[in-house]
Amino acid sequence: MLAATLPPDYRPSDDEEFMNPLQLEYFRQKLLRWRLDLLREAGETLNSLSEGGIAEADLTDRASVETDRALELRTRDRARKLIGKIDQALERIENGTYGYCEETGEPIGLRRLEARPIATMSIEAQERHERMERIHRDD
């Protein structure tokens, strides 16, 4: 795919063709920045966790440090899953399906993609999907 050059103040707009080369490049760069931030944070976590054992003598302090570490590891696990979703979104940009609902084929919408660039469904399809999940969970 040929990457378009983005003007520095570019923002996708409903006045232009949906998922034109500028919009695709805008979201590609947004996803790559997000991925880089997550990887940088993961590296910082790894450094802080590898700095050694827990030196606190007080049991309460030790428990607090253990809880913080467990929370940090859960956060990193969520970030790892998010990186996978970002990679899938980047793949959709490459194969031309990015920005379109995987259920209906309709455009997802710029505002939704701006807020959640890894979205794979339109708001309507996502709500329908969640309603069905709730119904089946209650069975």
Steps between C-alpha positions, in 0.01 A plus 500: 500500500626845412507726808363851455685798647290656774479875546607570864152620609299240306184362659266256320174663400159382379542744206752269332476150357488241781834319549680694228883475506533795743254349749668160477842656561361706789364188675813298413719760671260526796510121547880486466543777762263320739689173447834671565368658824376160623834335419691780674283462813551122492876553486484730801296240690752231418783720626324580827403135560851375424660740748490227759298356780288672755721662761224626731528347847152605613234244403249770405755668271586164343133424437455844347798447265371152405155645422657777290703245305198277439302800376789603277520152349123494433533841333788369284291197402219731386756707308633183332147411384452858382820483294356192328183694415710793373696259279172362362379856428826576317447181298148620409650829379737300277228276356245779449237394756586754772216729603225266387281292732600134488135405551313731260773638270374853576743781590572500875508880518783745555400606852495139620833423331651816647394387849576130445727448198494121550120482462382223268126567516271797458333622820170343391658160430701517825185577702316213329794269575504605868121454530533147361784425743284617792205289388713186465684565826165512685398157361 
